[in-house]
Amino acid sequence: MIKGQVISGEFGRIVARQKAGQSMEIGELLISDSPDGKILMQVYDLVYGSQISQQNLELIAGMKLEENADLDFFDPNLRNYMLAMLKSLLTINNKNASVSKSLPNFFSEIRELKEEDLSFLSKPKNPLLVGNLRSGSKILEVPIYLDGEKIFSHHILIAGTTGRGKSVLVSNLLWNVMGKNYCGILVLDPHNEYYGTTKFGLKDHPDKENLVYYTSRNAPIGTNTLRINLETIKPHHFDGVVDFSDAQRQCLNLYYKEYGNKWIESIILEKTLSIKDAFKSDTLAVVKRRMLYILDLDFSNNQLFCNGIFQLNAGHATISDICRHLEEGKLVIVDTSNFSGSVELLIGSLTANEVFNKYKNYKMHGTLDSKPVVSIVLEEAPRVLGKEILEAGPNIFSTIAREGRKFKVGLTAITQLPSLIPREILANINTKIILGIEMKPERQAIIDSAAQDLSNDDRTIASLDVGEALITSNFAKFVTPVSIPNFEKIAKDTVKVKQEVVEFSELN
């Protein structure tokens, strides 16, 4: 179906006149056929065009409004029309596609995209379904896959305003990656929404033996009660988690140097240090008070009591067990809904440090290639990757963002405020899945750090509806508009198909 015709423009800004009776939408994908191949283009802006002067248009409108005049003689189909601004995405030759480097011919017709135009899209080695291709508001029966191993090791940013579908997208990604041995994923779940304790969730996956769940609440049968031994915590685990002053950090490090794994208990008990007057006495009092609060400890009659997940005599192997599960390519969900943000991030810091150090060691000894990728899912990522946080110094999460891909450790960072994350780190995140973002500074932060050119996509991003997204990635052929499927429907369909296969095999 012919939608319009190229009439002017320049590279990156092609102007097309819309055919009467047709409509074009922002984000719509269109094709221009030429002898050299098909050019895939996308609408990024729409404006009115007219052969009638603005003064006369205003006069005509006034006559129609005020006098109900019949002005059909102006021939609106020829004189008044819509103009679309398009950008070239790809030049397609059979099953090959490359970045466009030429303009479509003058007056070349622009038609609707057909599924056969997309034969160049193929499943990667480790296909991870993200959604269906979208052309404007039209959803095509064309699944969009990314290489899961590559995108998880090179980091993912999921950005969007609250309510635009970030959690649904994450649920889909986790569902689709579970059971694949190329990737282990740690999810710090501050809302306890992914496992499905009281609703359909990841616990209902056909390959649920690859799911590991930790909670501080009453753990369901087959899951784990979260307990972490105090002796597994080191001073650097608080980097990016708690805003200690320089003097307070010095206090932590001196106690660790002197008392080793008993350093936290020694701070609470106010044991003496061999180095005198290293810091003021009130510094120790502040550190002690903050440790008691963060770790949910009590101190009475010169004794230390543990109330929460941090224990004196239990949980020695918890962090090691989580890391082992990740190395086995499993999905590990830690329910952090019962904790403060500091406790959640401390758990993440403990695990991330151990995984990262182990994987660095594997690379040093030449055994890294046999290990699966590990990705750490972080809600509200600016809490550890924000500019203000990093001014106090690096932390394990910023280190992974900068260096992790060399060691097959990545981040899946979720945020509604990408502008809070330094541009350097945003640029290191090679795959960005962008949902609707209302605030222009947040859109601009994404545009400035994208793997592909988004300079004309400000309106496109602003116009994204719930469940609509753009994917920009080093591992995608073009900036790809997608529709995020309903998680529960897709997941239940998967379960149904699996059950039918099992029943069929049992019959035969």
C-alpha positions in Angstrom: 0.0 0.0 0.0 1.4 3.4 -1.1 1.6 5.8 1.8 3.4 8.8 0.3 6.1 10.1 -2.0 9.6 11.6 -1.4 9.6 15.3 -2.3 12.6 16.9 -0.6 15.0 16.8 2.4 18.5 15.7 3.2 20.2 12.7 4.6 18.7 12.0 8.0 15.7 14.3 7.2 13.7 13.0 4.3 10.5 14.8 3.6 7.6 12.8 2.1 4.1 14.0 1.2 1.4 11.8 2.6 -1.1 10.3 0.1 -4.7 11.4 0.4 -6.7 8.9 2.4 -3.7 7.4 4.1 -2.2 8.2 7.4 1.3 8.1 8.9 2.3 7.9 12.6 5.3 8.8 14.5 7.5 5.7 14.8 6.0 4.1 11.7 8.3 2.0 9.6 8.1 2.5 5.8 9.8 1.2 2.7 11.2 3.0 -0.4 11.9 0.5 -3.3 14.9 1.3 -5.6 17.0 -0.6 -8.1 19.8 -0.8 -5.4 17.6 -2.3 -2.8 14.9 -1.4 -0.3 15.4 1.5 2.1 13.8 1.1 5.5 12.8 4.4 6.9 11.0 5.6 10.1 8.7 8.6 10.7 10.0 10.9 13.4 7.9 14.0 12.9 4.7 15.2 11.2 3.7 18.6 10.0 1.0 20.2 7.9 1.7 21.3 4.3 -0.4 23.6 2.1 -0.3 25.4 -1.2 -2.5 28.1 0.3 -1.0 31.0 2.2 -1.4 31.1 6.0 -3.5 34.2 5.7 -5.9 32.5 3.3 -6.0 29.4 5.5 -7.0 31.5 8.4 -9.7 33.2 6.3 -11.0 29.8 5.1 -11.2 28.5 8.6 -13.1 31.6 9.7 -15.6 31.3 6.9 -16.2 27.6 7.7 -16.5 28.3 11.5 -18.4 31.5 11.5 -20.5 31.3 8.3 -20.6 27.6 7.5 -19.5 28.4 4.0 -19.1 25.7 1.4 -15.4 25.9 0.3 -14.9 22.5 -1.4 -13.6 24.3 -4.5 -10.3 24.6 -2.8 -9.6 21.0 -3.6 -8.2 19.9 -0.2 -6.6 16.7 -1.5 -4.2 18.6 -3.7 -3.8 21.9 -1.8 -3.7 20.7 1.8 -1.8 17.7 2.9 0.5 16.1 5.6 4.2 16.0 5.4 6.3 13.3 7.2 9.9 13.7 8.3 11.7 10.4 7.9 15.2 9.0 8.7 16.8 6.2 6.8 17.5 3.1 9.0 18.8 0.4 6.7 19.4 -0.5 3.1 18.1 -4.0 2.5 19.3 -6.4 -0.3 17.6 -9.8 0.0 18.6 -11.1 3.4 21.4 -8.6 3.9 21.0 -5.2 5.6 23.4 -2.4 6.2 23.4 1.1 7.4 21.9 3.5 4.8 24.4 5.8 3.1 22.2 7.2 0.3 18.9 8.9 -0.3 15.9 7.4 -1.9 15.2 8.7 -5.4 13.3 11.9 -5.9 9.5 11.3 -6.1 10.1 7.6 -5.1 7.0 6.1 -3.6 6.9 5.1 0.0 4.9 2.0 1.0 3.8 0.2 4.0 6.2 -2.3 5.6 5.6 -6.0 4.9 6.8 -8.9 6.9 8.7 -10.2 3.9 10.8 -7.0 3.9 12.3 -8.2 7.2 13.8 -11.4 6.0 17.2 -10.1 7.1 16.1 -10.5 10.7 17.4 -13.8 12.1 17.7 -15.5 15.5 21.0 -14.9 17.1 23.1 -17.7 18.8 21.4 -17.2 22.2 18.0 -15.8 21.3 16.3 -13.7 23.9 12.8 -12.6 22.9 12.2 -9.0 23.8 8.9 -8.4 22.0 7.2 -8.0 18.6 8.3 -5.4 16.0 6.1 -2.3 16.1 5.4 0.1 13.3 3.9 3.2 14.9 1.0 1.7 16.9 0.7 -1.3 14.6 2.1 -4.6 16.1 3.6 -6.9 13.5 3.8 -10.7 13.9 7.6 -10.4 13.8 9.4 -11.4 17.0 12.5 -9.4 17.9 15.4 -11.4 19.4 18.7 -10.2 20.9 21.7 -12.3 21.7 21.1 -12.9 25.5 24.7 -13.7 26.3 26.1 -10.6 24.6 23.6 -8.1 25.9 23.7 -9.4 29.5 27.5 -9.3 29.6 27.7 -5.8 28.0 25.0 -4.3 30.3 21.4 -3.4 29.8 19.7 -0.1 30.8 15.9 -0.2 31.1 14.6 3.4 31.3 11.1 4.7 31.5 8.6 6.7 33.6 6.7 4.9 36.3 3.8 2.9 34.9 5.2 2.4 31.4 5.9 -1.3 31.7 9.5 -1.7 33.1 8.5 -4.5 35.5 6.5 -6.3 32.7 9.6 -6.1 30.5 11.9 -7.4 33.2 9.5 -10.3 34.0 9.5 -11.2 30.3 13.3 -11.1 30.0 13.7 -13.3 33.2 11.1 -15.7 32.0 12.7 -16.1 28.6 16.2 -16.5 30.0 15.4 -19.0 32.7 16.6 -22.5 31.8 19.2 -21.2 29.4 22.6 -22.2 30.7 24.5 -19.3 29.1 23.5 -16.8 31.8 23.1 -16.6 35.6 21.0 -13.7 36.9 20.8 -12.2 40.4 17.6 -10.2 41.0 17.4 -7.9 44.0 13.6 -7.6 44.2 12.5 -4.7 46.4 8.8 -5.3 45.7 8.8 -9.1 45.7 7.0 -9.1 42.4 9.0 -11.5 40.2 8.9 -14.8 42.1 5.1 -14.9 42.3 4.5 -15.6 46.0 0.8 -14.8 45.8 0.3 -14.7 42.1 1.5 -16.2 38.8 5.2 -15.6 38.4 8.6 -17.1 37.8 7.9 -20.0 40.2 5.5 -21.3 37.6 8.1 -21.6 34.9 8.4 -25.1 33.3 12.1 -25.0 34.1 11.6 -23.8 37.7 14.4 -26.1 38.9 16.7 -23.4 37.6 15.1 -20.8 39.9 16.5 -20.1 43.4 14.6 -17.9 45.8 15.7 -16.3 49.1 13.4 -14.5 51.5 13.5 -13.3 55.1 9.8 -14.1 55.5 8.3 -17.5 55.8 10.1 -19.3 53.0 7.8 -21.4 50.7 8.7 -25.1 50.5 11.7 -25.6 48.3 13.1 -22.1 48.8 15.6 -20.6 51.1 15.5 -18.5 54.3 17.9 -15.6 53.9 20.6 -15.5 56.5 24.0 -13.8 56.1 26.9 -14.2 58.6 28.4 -10.9 59.8 31.9 -12.3 59.3 31.3 -12.3 55.5 31.1 -8.5 55.5 34.1 -6.4 54.7 34.5 -2.6 54.9 34.6 -2.2 51.1 31.2 -3.9 50.9 29.7 -0.6 52.2 31.1 1.4 49.3 28.2 3.0 47.4 25.8 1.5 50.0 26.3 3.8 53.1 27.7 7.3 52.9 30.4 7.1 55.5 32.7 10.1 56.0 36.5 9.7 55.4 37.0 9.4 59.2 34.3 6.8 59.5 35.8 4.8 56.6 39.2 4.9 58.4 37.5 3.6 61.5 36.0 0.6 59.6 39.3 -0.2 57.9 41.4 0.0 61.1 39.0 -2.3 63.0 39.1 -4.7 60.1 42.9 -4.6 60.0 43.1 -5.3 63.7 40.3 -7.7 64.3 39.8 -9.4 60.9 36.4 -11.1 60.5 35.4 -10.1 64.0 35.7 -6.4 63.1 31.9 -5.5 63.2 31.5 -7.2 66.6 34.6 -5.4 67.8 33.2 -2.0 66.8 29.9 -2.7 68.6 31.8 -3.8 71.7 34.1 -0.7 71.3 37.3 -2.8 71.6 40.5 -0.8 71.7 42.9 -0.4 68.8 46.6 -0.7 69.0 46.8 2.6 67.0 45.9 5.4 69.4 44.0 8.5 68.5 43.5 7.4 64.9 40.1 9.1 64.9 37.9 11.0 67.4 35.9 9.0 69.9 32.6 10.4 68.6 33.5 8.9 65.2 33.4 5.4 66.7 30.1 6.2 68.4 28.5 7.3 65.1 29.9 4.2 63.3 28.6 1.9 66.0 25.1 3.5 66.0 24.9 3.2 62.2 26.1 -0.4 62.2 23.5 -1.3 64.8 20.7 0.3 62.7 21.8 -1.0 59.2 22.5 -4.5 60.3 19.5 -4.7 62.7 21.6 -5.5 65.8 21.1 -4.9 69.5 23.7 -4.4 72.2 22.9 -5.0 75.8 25.0 -6.1 78.8 28.1 -6.2 76.7 26.5 -8.7 74.3 25.5 -8.5 70.7 22.1 -9.7 69.5 21.0 -10.2 65.9 17.4 -9.5 65.0 17.3 -9.7 61.2 19.1 -11.5 58.4 22.6 -10.7 59.6 23.7 -13.4 62.1 26.6 -14.3 64.3 26.3 -18.1 64.0 24.4 -18.7 60.8 24.5 -17.9 57.1 28.3 -18.5 56.6 27.7 -20.1 53.1 24.8 -17.9 51.8 26.8 -15.6 49.6 29.0 -18.5 48.3 25.9 -20.5 47.6 24.3 -17.6 45.6 27.5 -17.3 43.6 27.6 -21.0 42.9 24.0 -20.9 41.6 24.9 -18.0 39.3 27.9 -20.0 38.0 25.4 -22.8 37.2 23.4 -20.4 35.0 20.5 -20.2 37.4 18.2 -17.3 38.2 18.5 -16.2 41.8 15.8 -13.9 43.3 16.5 -12.3 46.6 13.3 -10.9 48.2 14.5 -7.5 49.7 11.0 -6.1 50.2 11.4 -6.3 53.9 14.6 -4.3 54.1 15.8 -0.8 53.8 17.5 0.2 50.7 20.9 0.0 52.4 20.4 -3.6 53.4 19.3 -4.5 49.8 22.3 -2.9 48.3 24.6 -4.4 50.9 23.4 -7.9 49.8 24.0 -6.9 46.2 27.5 -5.6 47.1 28.5 -8.8 48.9 27.4 -11.0 46.0 28.7 -8.7 43.2 32.1 -8.5 44.9 32.4 -12.2 45.2 31.2 -13.0 41.7 33.4 -10.3 40.1 36.5 -11.4 42.0 35.9 -15.1 41.1 35.4 -14.3 37.4 38.5 -12.1 37.4 40.4 -15.1 38.8 38.9 -17.4 36.2 40.1 -15.1 33.4 43.6 -15.0 35.0 43.7 -18.8 34.9 42.2 -19.2 31.4 38.9 -20.9 32.5 36.5 -18.0 32.0 35.2 -19.1 28.6 33.6 -22.2 30.2 31.6 -20.0 32.6 28.1 -18.5 32.0 27.6 -14.8 31.9 26.4 -13.3 35.2 24.0 -10.3 35.3 22.9 -8.3 38.3 19.5 -6.7 38.1 19.3 -3.4 40.0 16.1 -1.5 40.5 16.6 2.3 40.9 20.1 2.0 39.6 21.1 5.7 40.4 21.2 4.6 44.1 24.7 3.1 43.3 25.5 4.5 39.9 24.4 8.1 40.5 26.8 11.0 40.1 26.5 12.1 43.7 27.2 8.6 45.0 30.3 8.2 42.7 31.7 11.5 43.9 32.6 9.7 47.1 34.5 7.1 45.2 33.9 4.0 43.0 31.9 1.0 44.2 31.5 -2.6 42.9 28.6 -1.7 40.7 30.4 1.2 39.0 33.5 -1.1 38.6 31.3 -3.7 36.9 29.7 -1.0 34.6 33.2 0.0 33.5 35.1 -3.3 33.4 32.6 -6.1 33.9 32.2 -7.1 30.2 35.9 -8.2 30.1 35.0 -10.7 32.8 31.5 -11.8 31.6 29.8 -9.9 34.5 27.1 -7.3 33.6 24.5 -5.1 35.1 20.8 -4.8 34.2 20.1 -1.3 35.4 16.5 -0.1 35.8 15.7 3.6 36.3 13.2 6.4 35.6 16.0 9.0 36.0 18.9 8.1 33.6 20.2 11.7 33.8 21.5 10.9 37.4 23.9 8.4 36.0 27.2 9.8 34.6 27.4 9.8 30.8 30.6 7.7 30.9 28.7 4.8 32.6 25.6 5.3 30.4 27.9 5.1 27.3 29.3 1.8 28.6 25.9 0.2 28.7 25.6 -1.1 25.2 21.9 -2.1 25.1 19.2 0.4 26.1 15.5 -0.5 26.2 13.7 2.8 26.3 10.0 3.0 27.4 8.0 6.2 27.5 9.8 9.1 29.2 7.9 12.3 29.8 10.8 14.5 31.1 13.0 16.0 28.4 16.3 15.9 30.4 15.8 12.2 30.9 15.2 11.6 27.2 18.2 13.7 26.4 20.5 11.6 28.7 19.4 8.5 26.8 19.8 10.1 23.3 23.3 11.4 24.1 24.6 8.0 25.2 22.8 5.6 22.8 24.7 3.0 20.7 22.8 4.3 17.6 21.8 7.7 16.4 18.7 8.9 18.3 19.1 12.6 17.6 15.7 12.7 15.8 13.9 10.5 18.3 12.9 12.8 21.1 9.3 13.0 20.0 9.2 9.3 19.3 10.4 8.5 22.9 7.9 11.0 24.4 5.1 9.5 22.4 5.7 5.9 23.5 2.6 4.4 25.1 2.4 1.8 27.9 4.2 -1.4 26.7 5.9 0.3 23.8 9.7 0.6 23.7 12.7 1.4 21.5 15.8 -0.8 21.6 19.1 0.7 20.8 22.0 -1.8 20.9 25.3 -2.7 19.4 23.7 -6.0 18.8 20.7 -4.8 16.9 20.6 -3.9 13.2 18.7 -0.7 13.8 16.9 1.3 16.5 14.1 -1.2 16.9 10.5 -0.2 18.0 8.9 -3.1 19.9 5.7 -3.9 21.7 6.3 -5.6 25.1 3.9 -8.6 25.4 1.7 -9.1 28.4 3.8 -11.2 30.8 1.1 -13.4 32.3 -0.5 -14.3 29.0 2.8 -15.2 27.3 4.0 -17.1 30.3 0.8 -19.1 30.7 0.8 -19.9 27.0 4.4 -21.2 27.4 3.3 -23.4 30.3 0.3 -24.7 28.4 2.4 -25.6 25.4 4.9 -27.4 27.6 2.2 -29.4 29.3 0.7 -30.4 25.9 4.2 -31.6 24.8 4.6 -33.7 28.0 1.1 -35.2 27.6 1.7 -36.0 24.0 5.0 -37.7 24.7 3.4 -39.7 27.5 0.7 -41.0 25.1 3.3 -42.2 22.7 
